[in-house]
Each structure stands twice: as C-alpha cells, then as structure tokens.
Amino acid sequence: MRIAITGANGLFGSGLDRTVRQRHHSIPLTRAQADVTDADQLMRVLAPLKLDVLIHAAAIADPDVCQTHPEQAYQVNVGATSNVVSAAQELGFAVVLISSDAVFDGQKNAPYIETDVPHPISIYGQTKLEAEAKAQTLKQHWIFRVSVLFGPGKVSFVDRGLRKITNGETYVVAADQLGSATYTLDAAEKILEVVEAGRYGLYHLCNQGTCSRLELARHAAQLAGLDPSRVEGRTLEQMGRPAPRPKYAVMRMQALQNAGFNPPRPWTEALAEYLQNFWRKPQ
C-alpha cells in the first residue's frame, strides 16, 4: 500500500513512518512539505501520490497550548482534518485519524469503551472530538484514540522527566491523573494490522494496564537507573495548568477485541524495551 503520514516529524508520526516503511511504501509529510491547514496546497501535494491510505497524525497535541490559543487549535485540529477528509473524498483514499482519550471528562471512574458518550472538558478534547466527526463522514475511515505517548523520534513525557532528573532537577507531575500509556511503535504496528485487515471503525489503542503520570515517570526513572524520588507528585489542582485534564481516562480496547485483534503488551514491558533501545543518558 501507498500510505502517507501527516505530522511525520512529530512523536507519533515518526513512529508511524518507522513502522509503515518496513512493509509498505511510506510517504512522510511534514508541515514544510504539506500544510494541512491549506486545503488547496494539500490537494496539490496529495493528488499525484496515488494514495491508498492517509494517516492523519498532524495536530496540536498540547492541551495547554490549545486552551490558550483556541483559534489555532481549531484551525489545526479540526480545519486540517476537514481538509484531509475533503481530499480523501475527491481522490479516493482511506483515512486514519489519530485522536485522544481527552474526548472524555474522566467522571466515569471505570475504563472507557468506544461506545461511551464523549464529553470533553478542554478545548483540546473538543477539537479532537470534532475532528472525529469529520472523519466519520468518510465510509473508509479508522479512528484511534491514544493516551500518553512515548517513543523514539521526539521528546515525550517520559523523556522530559529523564532529562530533568539527569540534570539534577525535580520532575513535577500529576499524581491523581490516571490513564493509559502508549508506546508509539506498538500502536503503529497495531494500526497497520487493523488497516491491512480493512476493519474500519473507532478503536481505543494503548498498552495494557493503568498508571498515573507519577507512576509512569517514576518507573521510567527506575528503569533508566536514575533516582525515582526526583519525580514529585502533585494534584492536578496544584499543578495549576491552563487546560483541565480528566482525572480518570483509562481506556478499554473493546473494539479491538470484538474485531479479533490482540491488544498491545503491558505498558511496563513496552517502556522497558523503549528505554533499552532508544534512551541514552546525556554525557
């Protein structure tokens, strides 16, 4: 298959490109190559590519940036998705949209499944939900909601903590924010598996297991041979960030199971592999 990836220099985009090119023709697209917010330019870039699938990973994924710059958030997260969908309708390729657990409000206090009604509490979550609605107008679409990402290619939540600890600093994270963690390479592999099978639909996708941001950061520090006590936990309220976060955003991968796919491995195993293969302590 010929598969293009928007946001190919981002954390998830780079992991997708690394995985897709192992068995398909990957066409990574950065903003410099294709500005997804410019419908005309996007069409000019995509038309000659003869795509089978476009994985739309380009987004403003920082909830605080979205909260403080709402117009930009809507332009990039919703407007660009609309442009991708329009191009798909005209050129005939299928679309994979990368979405987020932020579409939920965290009030359920039990793992969210795909049929639960979303209720975002941040602008970021709202833009991702509206992007999902755009993608769902296509017959050939997949939506994958992911959670806290870590992987090679760009600094992640995990990497930021390890760098701070290595520099003798304290890494302050939320202790009361429960969710799932997602290794980009595991998620990319599972996306390809679903796409290759042609099983369209909405999927939750993360590594198995539940963890707080505090647990994730401390476990990473321990695996990296650093002092986990340098990770300090605070409540979301104490963190005082611009965008509200759902306190409980654990996702259950019901749709994957129903479609006959195995879920990715536990996040602890994936994190250990990531640190062994890709993280090096700065000299």
N, C-alpha and C positions, 0 to 999 in steps of 0.2 A: 504493500500500500504506500501511497504518497501522502505523508502526514506533515502538515505544517503546525508549528507551535508558536503562538504569540507569547510575548514576555519571556523569550527564550534565554535571556541573561538573568532572569530572576531566580530565586531559590528553587521553586518548583519547576519552572520552565527549563532550567539547566539539567535538572534530574530527569525530566521527561525526555529531553533531547538525547541525553546519555543512554537512556534505556531504549527509546524508539529506534535509534540508528543501529542497534545490534541486530535487528531483523526486518526493518522497513527502511524506506527512503525518507529520512527526516529532513525537514526544511525549517530550521530555526529562524524565527523572525524577531528581531529586536525593534525597539521604537525607532531607531535610526533607519531601519530598513522598511518598516511599515508602521505608520502612526495610526493605531486602531481607532483613534477619535476622529480621523479624517476619512469620511466614507468614500470619497472619490479616489483618494490616494490608495486606500486599502483595496478597492476594487481593481485599480490598475496593477497593483502588485500581485493580487491573487489570481486574476484572470488567466495569465499564461502558465500557471503552475500545475493545472490539471489535477487538483487535489481529490483524494478520496475522503480525507478527514482533516478537520482543523481543530486542534486542541487550544482552547482559549484560556490561557493562564495569565495573561496580562491584566493587572489590576492594581489599585492602591489597597494594599492589604493591611496597612497600619490603621487600626481603629481611631487612634488619636488624631492622625492627620485627616482622616475622613470627617471626624467630628468638628475640627477647627476649620476645615476647608470643604464645606459641603458641596459647593458648586463643582469643584474639581472632582470630588468623589463621584458625583452623579455622572459627570462627563466621561470619566474613565471607566467606572464600573458598570454603568447602565448604558450610556450612549454608545460606548465602544462595542458592547455586546449586541446592541441593536444593529450596528453596522456589520458585525460579523454575521448575524442572522440574515440580514438583507443580502449579503454577498453569497451566503450559502443557498438561499432561495433562487438566486439568479444563476449561480454556477453549478449547483447540484451536488455539493459535498455535504457530508455529515459533520456535526459539531459536538465537541466535548467541552462542557463548561466546568471550570473549577470553582466551586462555591465553598461555603464555610458553615461551621457549627454556630456562627454568630447570628444565624437566622432565628435562633431560639432565645427565649428570655431566661432560661435557667430555673424556672419555677416548678418544673415537673418533679424534680428530685428522684427521677428514675431514668434509665437510659432512653434517649430519644430514638424513635424509629422513623422511617421515611414517611409514614402516614400521619405522624403527629403534625398538628397545625402550627406553622411557624408564627412567631411573634417577636420580631427583633426589637431590641431596646437601644440600639445605637444606629447612627447613620450608616456606618459600615455594614451592619447586618441588614439594614433596609435596602441598601444598594445591591447587595448580593441576592436578596430575595427578588427584587425587581429584575435583576439580570436573569435569574432562573425563569421568571415568567416569559422573558423574551425568548430564551432558548426553547421553552416548551411549545412555542408556536411552530417549531420545526417537527416534522414527522421523525426524521432521523437525528435524534439528539441523545446525549448522555449528560447527566449532571452528577458530579461527585462532590459531596460535602466533606471537606477535610478539616482537621484540627491543627493543633500546634505543630508546625513543620520543623524538621531538622534534616540536614543532608548536605552533600558537597555542593560547591559552586558559589555560595554566598553565605554571609554571616547570618546565623539563625539565633533564636532564643538561647539555645544550648551554647553556641559558640561565644555569644556575648558574655555569658556567665564565666566560661572558662578563661576568656581573655582578661576579664576583670580580676579574677582570683589570681591568675598568673602575675598580674601587675601589682598584686598586694592590696587590691581594692575589695570592697564588700559588694556582693551582688544582691540587690534588694528585689524580691519577687513576691507575688501574691501567695499567701498560704491557704486562702479559703476559696480558690478558684479551681474547681475540679473539672477535668475533661479527659480527652484522649490525646495521645501523641501520634504523629505521623512521620515515618521515615520516607522521604521523598522517593527513594529508589524502590522501596517496597510498594508504595502507592502507584508509581508509574508502571511497574510490572503488572499490577492488578488491573489498572485502567486498560492496558494493552490487551490483557486476557479477555476482558469484557467486550472491548471494541472488536477484537478479532472474532468473537462469537456472535457479534451482531445483536447483542441483547440490550436494546435501547431502554432508557429509563433513568430514574433517580436513585442514587446509591449513597449511603454513608460509607466512608472509607477512612480507616485509620488503623494503627496497630492495636492489637488486643490489649485490654487492661485499662484500668483507670488510674490517674495520677493527678496530684495537684502540681501547680507550677513549682512549688517548693520542692516536692519530692523529685520531680524530673531534673531540676537543676542540681540538687544535692547528689542524686545518683550519678549524674554525668561527671560531677567533680570527683566523686569517689573512684569511678572507673578510670578517670584520667590521671589518677594518682595525686590529686590535689586535695586541699582541706575543705570538706563539705560544710564545715561550720562557718566558712566565709560567705555562705549563702544565707541571707537573712529573710525570714518570712514576715510579712505584714498583711493586714487585711486589705481587701480591695478599697475600702473606705479610707484607710490610712495612706494608701498609695496615691490617692488624690489625682487620678488621671482624667483627662478631659472626657473620654468616652466610657460610658458604663459597660461593664462586662457581665455576661451571665455567670453566676456563681457555680452553676452545675450544667455542664454542656457535654456530658458523656453521651456518645453515640453508639447505638447497637446496629450492627450490619445485617439487618433483617433481609433487605432486598438482595444482597449478595448471596445469602444462604438460600433464599427462595429460588434464585436463578441457578443454583447448583455450583456456586463458586466457594472455595475455601477462603476464610478471612486471612489477612496477613498475620504474621507471627506476633508474639507479645512485644510490647514496646521496649522492654528491658533487653531482649535479645537483639533487637534492631539497633538500639542505642550502643550496645557493646560492639557490634560489628562496625557501625559508623565511626566510632572513636578509634577503633583499632586500625581501620583502613584509611581514614581521611584526616584525623585530627593530629596535629603535631604541636607540642608545646613550643611557643616562641622562644628563641635563643636570646 
